[in-house]
């Protein structure tokens, strides 16, 4: 799709990498459920560094449960699993095109 991605498997690695150069990231695409730290917690920590960073959270949980968590994050987007390429592309365009 033309985007450059930085991938990490551990939420703490994501946070450490983000702290080193927050300006290198245009958005955060994470799962709601991850080992050692939830996606909601990671998004909160990242937003203490860059409060306007767009966040997309993927989840296999029901939409209502996930939406409640997103509402607490303010402005995060939701992608329900399974995520197909078209939904991913649409979600990325929606948050990248959004004015900061």
N, C-alpha and C positions, 0 to 999 in steps of 0.2 A: 504493500500500500504506500510505500515511499517514506514511512516513518523510521527513525533510528531508535532502536530499543536498547535499554540497559536492563538485563535480567539478573535477578538474584533469587535464591531459593530460601533464604532465611530473612525474616523481617528485620532483625538487628543489622544484617549486612546492608539491607536497603536503607535503613536509617543512617548508618555510618557513611555510606556512599553519598547520600543526599546532603548530609552535613558538610562534607568536603567541598561540594560545589552545587549549591541549590539552584543557581542560575542555569545549570546545564539541563534542567528538566522542565518540560512544558506541561506534563501531567503525570499523575500516579495511577497506575492500573494494578489493582491488587484483588486478592480473594478475601472474602469476609472471614473465612476460617483458615488460619495458618498455624504452624507450630510455634509455640512459645509466646506469640503475641497475636491478638486478633487484628483483622484488617481495620476495624474501627479505631483501635488504639494506635496502630501505626499511622493512620491518616491524621489523627489528632496530634501526634508527635511531629509529623512532617509539617502540619499547618501551624505549629508554634514557630517554625522557622520561616515558612512562606504561607501566610494565611489565605492567599487567593489562589493557590495552586489547585487546578482542577483535579478532581478525584473520581475515578470510575471503580466501583466495587462490584466484583462478580460473586455470585452466590448460587447455591443450589437450594437454599432455604426458600420458603414461601415468600411471595412478593410482599405481603403485609408485614411479616416479621422483619424482613430486610429493610423495608421502607421506614419502619420506626427507627432503626439504627441510623439510616441515612439522614433522617430528619434532624437527628441530634448533631450530625456533622455539618449541616447547612450547605447545600449546594452540590453535594456529591451525587453522581449519576449511578444508576443501577443497571447491571446486565445480569439477567437470569440465565443460569446454566440449563441445558447446554447452550453455549454461545456459538452461533455460526458466524462465518466470515462477514456476511452482510450486516448483521447486528453489531459486530465489533467495529467495522468500518464506520457505520452510522454513529455509534457512540463516540468514537474518536473524533470524527468531524464535528459533532455537536459541541464537545468540550474545547477543542482546539480553536474553533471559530468564535467561541464566546469571548467577548471583550473582557479584559482583566479589570 
